[in-house]
Amino acid sequence: MLEISDNGRTWLLTGPTSSYAVHLTDADELLHLHWGPRIALADAEALAVRPLPEYRPFESPLDGREEYPVEGGPRFVRPALSVRTEERRGTEWGFERYETEGDELRLRFCDDGLNVTLHYRMRGDVIERWVTLHNQGRALELLRADSATWTLPDREDWRLSQLHGRWGAESRLAQAPLTRGEKVIGSRRGHTGHQHLPWVALDTDATEERGEVYGCALGWSGSWRIAVAQLPDARVQITGGAGHDDSGLLRLAAGESFTTPVFAGLWSDGGFGGASRAWHAYQRAYVIPDADRDRPVLFNSWEATEFDISEEQQSVLARRAAAIGVELFVVDDGWFGTRTSDRAGLGDWTPNPDRFPSGLKPLAEYVHALGMRFGIWVEPEMVNPDSELYRAHPEWVQYQPGRKRTEFRNQLVLNLAREDVQDYLWEQLDGLLTSAPIDYVKWDFNRCFTDAGWPGEPYPQRLWVDHVHALYGLLDRLRAAHPGVAFESCSGGGGRIDLGVLSRTDQVWTSDNTDPLDRLAIQHGYSQIHPARAMAAWVTDSPNAMLNHRASSLRFRFVSAMAGVLGVGGDLSRWTEEELAEARDWVALYKEIRPLVQRGDLYRLRPPRGGLSAVQYVLGDETVVLAWLQAQSFGEPLPALRLRGLDPTASYECLETGETHRGAVLVHHGLRAGLHGDLDAAVIRLRRI
């Protein structure tokens, strides 16, 4: 809901439990008023007449109170907008008007031909904010154009939560007291990155289910920066947007525009769990395509075959996958060009004639005949120097003239900002999806930007932004032309997970680390912001050969992967008949609980810190608990779990034990029945009766 004061200078956006208010002073200063519990318009108007603090030497009364601080004038905080022309740097803007369209508020300002529009939209309790810059004057340079600045209320002892990591250990939750100064996270790598997810949360004393939590998440799949600043007067502001440094985003000639990505914010008084459930509901309703459709159980061939691929061998795996109930069969790397290792073939997106003499169509049709959908792996933004594409167009990669072209994984980055590269990839990918009945594309990105140059381009810095826009444009165009094809975002695991790519893909690959015990911590962090509906998780072979050689039971591996979109990535040709039979039972059970996992409300009952950990999903009258016993000392009693999100006046039957629970439900005997020994797991289902 959007409300506007009679004088048209105070605006209030209200969701189911929260409100957000801003005010324009008589001096055209846009001030932040409120972000938190629901208030009325009259309350916002009362906040608007409060005077600014008295002048203090070396301080600005605007700092920490402005809604969107620009560079220039009486300001010293980090600017959200930094503009440079030939004559000067900075912004001296004036308010022009406000506009509304549906539930969207637009506040328009102008500075010497540069129109700046601040956008606001309430989605549930999530506020989407972004900025449009349209140049009607002389050419200018955008050094920095952040999507929003968020101002928090006066509190003491703020605590900052963030998700950090590296390849194979993504999305690790870290919490620490916020001190004076700035905390900056981001990516300089050209993609979202394994090192940080673009999300932060602040609280003072919140628990998993109680207390105020303020969270912000950026929808951008390139380099980015979020700065959390505790100012000298203890006020806190969070500023974030595309690009990591202030070295330049774009040049805008007369008539050109730039729209920032969305920087979304959420207030919750339901603790970290309540905030997570609100973020998940927002993404299922407004971000993830077709989120009301449950994702299928998939098999991926990578760990079974790596580059040693043939049509016959894939057919054998497909038969075994179909026999255990798999619904989507995915051929990973190695099907195209001269791709017998990671040293060649990237960029040549045609089936290898020795491995697939008649192309992919016969295998795809065979997979369909087995009752499964068919998918493939691609990495369109990359090229191997040993490829037909690179030999024809070495100028199509990012590079600095006169410098060595740095290779990671024996590959270079194509310059997607070039229109000829975009045209080539469209022709290749559209032709590929037209040539065979392909239902699914795993889109990978296996190296960061290093030599991000563009010889001959007057403003080469623009490739950092334009590469992401080109990626989005390709995905949008392919989805429109092939509406039945689903897409997964992958970047060496979890290197490209954010609200921007999730708005164009059906799921994301969370990590290359498929060890089921390691995955519990990765999935715990991921769930702080993103829903299980988009979290791909695989069951692979034991011991885990790729990373740690740890052995784990098939039961533990399945229950770990069942916490998201279940997949199988082991070498099924080596599994015993007993293992295949057990796998078939687990897949069947997952299909029963899949609606709860992918569309239900998530409750993190016990975090993965050793001993017992558990998550719970609730949808309608049903609930399911996934529990893992990571380790247990002899004689140590198994703790009970108090379930959440259920009707305290109703009775629930445990389908595993037949027990009936009423009121505050405790699961204990069901766990005892399902958990025994180290590294084991259980699935407990309850239904209202």
N, C-alpha and C positions, 0 to 999 in steps of 0.2 A: 504494500500500500504506500502511496506517495501523497503527502499533504504539503501544502504551501501556505504560508502566512498571507494575510490580507495585503500587506505591503510588498509581497513578492520578493522578499529578501531572506527568508528563513525556509529551509526545506527539510522535511522529515520523512525518512523511509522506514517502514515498519514491517517486520516479518512476524512469524508466529510467536516468538519469544523475545525478540530484540528490536532495537531501534537505532537509527543513525541519523544525525542532524548536523547541518552546516548553516552558516549565516554570513551574509554579505553586509559589511559595515557601510556607513555613509561615505567612508573614504575608499570604497571598493576593495576592501581587504577581505578575502574569503577565509573565515575562521572555522575551525572545527569546534563543535559544541558538545556532541555526545555520541558515544558508541558503547552500548551495553543493554541492560534490561529495557523493556518496552516503556516508553513515555508518551505523553500526549503532546499535541502541537503546542498547547499552552505552556507546557513545561519547557519545550524547546525555545519558545519566545521569551520565557523568563530567563533562561540561560543566556540568550542573545544580548540582554541589556546589562549583563555584568561588565564592569569596566576592565580594561586591560591593566596589567600590573603597572605600578609607577615606574618611571624611568630609573634605571640604575646605570652607573658608568660602565662602559664597555659591554653592555648587554642590549639586546633588542627585545621590545615587548611582543614582537611577532614570532620570535623563535619558539618553537614548540607548540604554537597555537594555530599557525596557518595550515589550511587544508592541503595546499599544494605549493610549497615554497619554490620560488624561481630564483635564478641567479641575478643579483643586482639589488640595489636599494638597501634598506636598513635590515639586512638579514645576514646571519653568520652560520646558520645550520647548513647541512648538506643540501644543495639544491636538487629538486626533482627535474628541473628543466634548465638546460644550459645551451644558449644559442650564440653563434658568432657570425657576424657579417664582416665585410671588408672594413667598415668604419668602427665597429664597436662589438662588445660582448655583453651579454646579459639581456634581461627582459624588464620592460616597464609597461605592464599591461593594464588595461582598463576593462571593466565589465561592460558587455554589450546587451545581453539578454539571456533569459532562460527559455528552454523549450521542453516539452514533454511529448513522448510518443509511447502510448501504452503505459507500461510500468517503468519506462526509462526516463531519467532526468538528464538534461544537457545544460551545462553552464558555459556560456560562450564569452571569451575574452579576446581582446585584440591588442597587438603591439606593432605599429608601423608596418601593416600589411600581413603580419603573421596572425592567423586566427587559431586560437587555442580553445578546444572544447573538452571539458571534463565530463565524462559519462558515468552514470550511476544506475545500477539495476539490482533489485532485491530478488533473489531466488531462494525461497524458503527463508532461512536465517543467514544465508551467504550473500554478501554484497559484492557484486562484480563492479570493478572500477577500471577504466581505461581512458586514454587521451587521444584525441585526433588533432593533428597539426596540419593546417592548410596554408600554404604560402601564396599570397596574392601580390607580394612586392618583389624586391630585388632578391637575388640568390642568397641563400644563407646556409650555414652548416649547423646541423644538430650534433652538438658534442655529447649531450645526454638528454634523454627524454624518457623518464621513468613513468610507469603506469599509474602510480599512486604513492601517496605518503599517508600512513596510518598513524593516528595519534591515540595513545592510550590514556586512560584516566590517571589521576594522581594516586599512586600506591607506593608502599615501601616494600623493599625486598623482592623485586621481580626475579623470577627464575626463567631462563631461556631454554627451550627444547628445540633440538634440531636433529636432522637425520644425516649422518656422515658415513663414509666408508671408502672402499676401493674395489677393484675388480675381485669378484668372488666373495666379497664381504660387504655388500651394499646395505643401505637403509638401516644402519645401526643407530638406535635412539641414544642421544646424549643430553643430559640436563645439567645446568650449572647456574649459579647466581649471576645475575646481570650486574655488571659494575659500570662506573662512570666511563664514558667514552663510547667508541663504536665497536661493534662486532660485525664483521663483514664475511659473508659466505657467498659462493658463486662458482662459476666455471669460466675459464679462459680458453676452453678447448674446442669451441665450435658446436658443441652439443651439450645436453643437460648435464652429463657427467656422472661417473660413479661416486665421486667424492662427496657430493651434497645433493640432496633433493631440494628443489626450490620451495621449501616450506619452513616456517618457524612458528612456534607457539610460545606465549608468555602467560605465566600465572604467578600467584603468590603462595597459595597453600592448597592447590587442587590435588585431589586424589583421582583414582581411575573413574569414580562415579560421582564425585561431589566437588563443587568449587568452580570459580570462574576461570575460563580459559579463552584467551584471544589468539586466533591463528590466522596466518596469511599464506597463500599459495599462489605462485606465479605460473601462468600458462604460456611457457615459451620453451622451445626445444633447441635453442642455440646457446651461445654464451649469455650469461646473466649475472646479476648481482642483487643481493638483498643486504641492506645495512640496517642494523638495529642499534639505535643511539640512545644512551641515557645522557641527557643534557645536563649542564651545570645546575639547573634548578630541580633536577631529578625527574623531569618529565621524559617520557619515552616516545620516540617516533621510529617507524619502520618504513623505509623507502626501498623500492625495488623496481626492476625493469630489465629490458633487453640490454645486452652489452655488459662487459665487465668494467671497462675503464672509461675515462672521459676523453679518449683520443679521437672520437668521432664516430657517429653512427651513419649519417647520411648527409648528402647535400640536397637541398630542396630548391629547384628552380621555380620561377613564377608559374603558378598553376598546379604544382605538385603537392602531394599530401603524404603523411605518414600516420599510421594508426598503431599505437602501442599494443602489446598483448594485454590480456586481462590479468589484473592482480586482484585476487579474490580474498575477502576477509570474512571471518566468522567469530561471533561471540557465543559462548555457551556457558551455562551455569551447571551443566551436568558432568563436570570433570572431563578428563581426557577421553573417556569412553563416550560420553555424550557428544563431545566435539567430533570424534571420529564418525559416529553414526550420522551426524548431520552432514559431514563432508561426503560420506558414502552416498547418502540419499540424494544430495545435490548432484553428484556425478552420474548416478544412475538416471536421474530425471532430466538433466540439462546438458551433460557433457558427452558421455559415452554413447556411440551410435547403437541403436537397437538394444539397449540395455535390458529391455523386458524379455529378450530371448536368451535362454540359457546357452552357454557355450558348450560345445561338444567335447567328449573325451577324445584326446588325440594321441597318436603315436608319431614320434619323430625319429628318423633313421640315423641321426648324426653319431650318437655314441655307439650304435651298433656297427656302423660301416665306415664312418669318417669319409675319406675321399674315394674309397674303394666301392664304387657304385656300378650296378648294372641293372637292366630291366628285369632279368630273371631273379636276381638276388632280392630286389625290392618286392617282387611278386611273392616270394617266399615269406618275407617279413609281413607283407600285407595279409596273407592268409592267416598267419598266426595272430596278428593284431585283431583281425575281424573275429577270430574264434574266442577271444577274451572279452569282446564287447566294445572294442574301439570304434569310434564314429567318424574319425577324421585321420587320414593317413598322410603324413608330410614327408616328402623327399627333401633332405637337407642339402648342404653344399656338395658339389661334385657332379652335377647333372649336365653342365653346360660347357661350351668351348673346349679348351684343352686343360680343363680343371682336374688334374690328377694330384695336385698338392696346392698349398696356398701361394705358390710362386707364379701361377699363370691363370689366365682365363677370365678374370674379373673384367667386366665391360662387354663381353661377347655373349649376349643373352640368347643363344640358340642351343638346343640340345646337342650334346656330343654324339656324333653319328655312329661311333663305335659302340657306345653304351646304350644308346636309344636310336636304333637304325631308322625307325619310323616316327621319331619325335616322342613327345610325352603323351600323345593322345591314346595310344594303346594301353599304357600303364594306367592312365587316369580312368579309362573306360573299364579296365579290369577291376580297379579299386571300387568304382561305382557298382559294378556287378556284385561285389562282395558286400554291398550295403553300406559302404563308407563314402565320405567325401574325400576329395583329393587336394593336397596342398604342396607348395614348393617354397624353397628358400631363395632369396635374392639379396644382393647388396648393391643397389643401383648407384649409390653415390661414390663408389670406389672403382679403381681400375688398377690392374697389374701392369707394370711396364712390359711384361711378356704377355701381350694381348694384341689382337688385331686392331682394337679401338685405339690403344695408345700409339701403336706404330702409325696409324693414320692421322691421329690428332694429338700429338704430345702437348700442344698448346692448350688443351682443354683442362688441364689439371691446375690446381693452385700451385704457384711457384714464384720464387723471387728471382729476377734476372741476374745471371752471373753467380748464382749460388747453387750448391748441391741440392738436389731434390730428395728430401729426407723420406725414407721408407719405413713404415711400421707394418709388420705382417706382410712384407714384400708388396705393399700397395701404396698408392697415392690417392689423394682426394680430388674428385672431379669438381670443377668450378660450376656448381649449379646456378650461380648467378648469371651465367651466360645463357642467352636464349637458345643458341644452337645446341648446347648440351641438354637443355630442357626438351627441345624438340626431338633430339635423338632418343632420350630415355622414354619419352612418351611413345614414340614409334615402336621401340623395342618391347616395352612392357605391355602396351595395348595389343601388339601383335602376338605376344606370348599368351596373354589371357584369351585371345581370340582363337589361337591355334589348337587349344585342348580344353576340355571341360575342367578347368581349375577353379576350386572353390575357396582357396585360402592362400595367402601370401605372407610368409615370414620375412619382414623387411629389416635387414641387419645393417649395422654401421660399426665397423670394427677398428677404427682408428680416429684419433683426434686431429684437429687442424694443427699444423706446425708452420709450414712455409706459406702462410695465407697471403700470397701475392697475386696480382692480376696485371701483368705487364701490358701497357698500352691503355689501360683504363684511367681516365682523369682522376677518379676518386676511388681507388682500389679498396678502401676500408669498407665500402658498402657491401662487399661480398659476405661479410659476417651476418648481416641482416637478410640480404637478398637470397642467400643460400637457404635459410629457413623458410622464407616465403615461397621459394621455388619448390621445396619439399612439400609444404602444405598444398601448393597448387597442384602438384603431380598426384598426391593422394586424393585430393578432392575430385580431380578430373577422372582418375581411374575408378573411384567409387561411383561416380555418376554414370560412367560408361559401362561398368560391370557391377551393377547393384547387388548381385548375388555373391560377390567375392568378399570374404572377410580378411582383415589385415591385422598382423601382430607387429608391434614395435619392439625391436631388439637392438641392443648396442653392446655387443660383447657381454650380454647379460643386462643388468639394470642401468645402462649408461644413457638411456633416453626415456625417462619416465617423468611426465609432467602433464598438467591439464591441457596444454596445447596439443601434444601428440595424442593424448587420450580422446580428444574430440574428433579424431580422424581414424582411430584404430579401434579394434574390438577387444584387444587384450594386449598385455605387455609381458615380455620375458623378464622375470624379476631378477634372476642372477644365473650365471653359468655354474654356480655352485649348487649341485643337486644333492649334496650330502644331507640326509633328512634331519640330522640334529643341528647342523649349521643353519639350515633353512628356517628353523623355528625363530631364531633371533632376527633373521632377515625379514621374515613375514610379519613378525611383531612390529618392527619399525615401519614397514610398508603400510600396515593397517592403520597407522596413526592418521593417514591422510587418504589413502586410496582403497577402494573396495575389493573384496575377494572376487567379484564378478570379472575383474580385469587382470587378475594375478595368475599367470601361468605357472604351474608347478609340476615337475616330472618325477616319476619313479624310475630310477636307473639301477644299474647292477651293483652288487656288493661283493667284495669291498669296493669302495669308491675309488676307482683307478685314477681319475683325473686330478684329484686334489689331495686327499689325506689318507687313502687306503683304509679307512675305517669300515668295519663290518657292521651291518645292521640288519634286523629281520625284515622280511618282506612286509610284514604287518606294520612295522614302524614306518617304513618308507611310504607305504600307501596312505596311512592316516595323516602323515605329514603333508603329502601332496594333495590330499582331499580337502585341505583348508582353503584351496583356491580353485582354479580351473584345472582339473586333473588331466595329466598327460603321462605317457609312458615313453621312456627313452632308452630302455635297456635293450640288449641284444636278445630278442625273443627266440632266435634260432638256437640259443644255448640254454634257455630255461628248461627245466625238467617238466615232465607232465604234472607233477605235484605243484610246482610253482605256477604253471599256467592255470591250473584249476583254482588255486588260491587267488590268483590275480583276477580270474573271471568273477569270483565271488565279490572281491573288493570293488571291481568296476560296477557290478550290479547294485551293490549297496550305495556307491557314490551316486548313481543315477537316481536312487530313491531320495537321497538327502540333497541332491544338487539344487533344487529350488531354494532351500533354506540357506545353503552356503552362498549361492551367487546373488540372491535377492533379499535375504533376511538381514535383520539387525545383528551386528556383531557385538559380543561382550567378551572382553579379555579377562578371563577368570583368574588366571595365575600366569605371570610372565615367565619366559624361558630363562630362569636363572639357576638351574639345577634342581634336582628333585622333580616334583610334579609340576607340569604346566598344562594349561587348558584354555580353549576358546569355546564360545557358545554362540549359536545362531538361532534367531527366533523369527518365525514367519507365521502369522496367524495363530492357530491353536497348536502348532508343532514347534518343537525345539530339538536341537541336536548338539551334543557336546563331543568335541574331539580332545582327547587327553593323551599326554605323553609322559611316561615315567623315564626321565633321563638317567637317574641314578637313585639308588635307595640303600641306606645302610641297614645292616642286619638288625632286626628288632625295632626299626623305626616304623611307627604306625603310618598308614596311608591317610593323608588328610582328606576330610570331606570338602566338597565344593558346594558353595551356596550359589544357586542359579539366579539369574537376573532376568528382568524383562517379562516375567510371567504374571498372571492374575493371582494375587495372594489369596483370593477367596475360592479359587478353583482347585480341582484335583487333576493330577496328571499321572498317566500310566507309563512306566518305564518299559519299553518294548523288549529290552534285553533280559529283564528279570521278572517282569509281570508285577512288580511292586507298584503300589499306588502312593503318591506323595500329595500332600495338601499344604496350602499356605506357602510359607517360605521353603521352597523345595531344596532338599539336600540330596546330593547324589553321593552315595558312599558304597553301597553293596554292588551297584552296577560297575563302579570302578574296580572293586576287588575282583569281580568276575572277569573283567577285561584286562587287568594289568597284573603281570607277574614277571619277575626278573628284571634285569637292567635293559634299558633301551627298548621298552615295549610301549604299546599304545592301545587306546580303546575308542570306540564310537558308541555313544549312549544316546538313544532316541527316546523322547517323551512326547506324549500326545494328550491333549486335554480330553477329559471324559465327563 
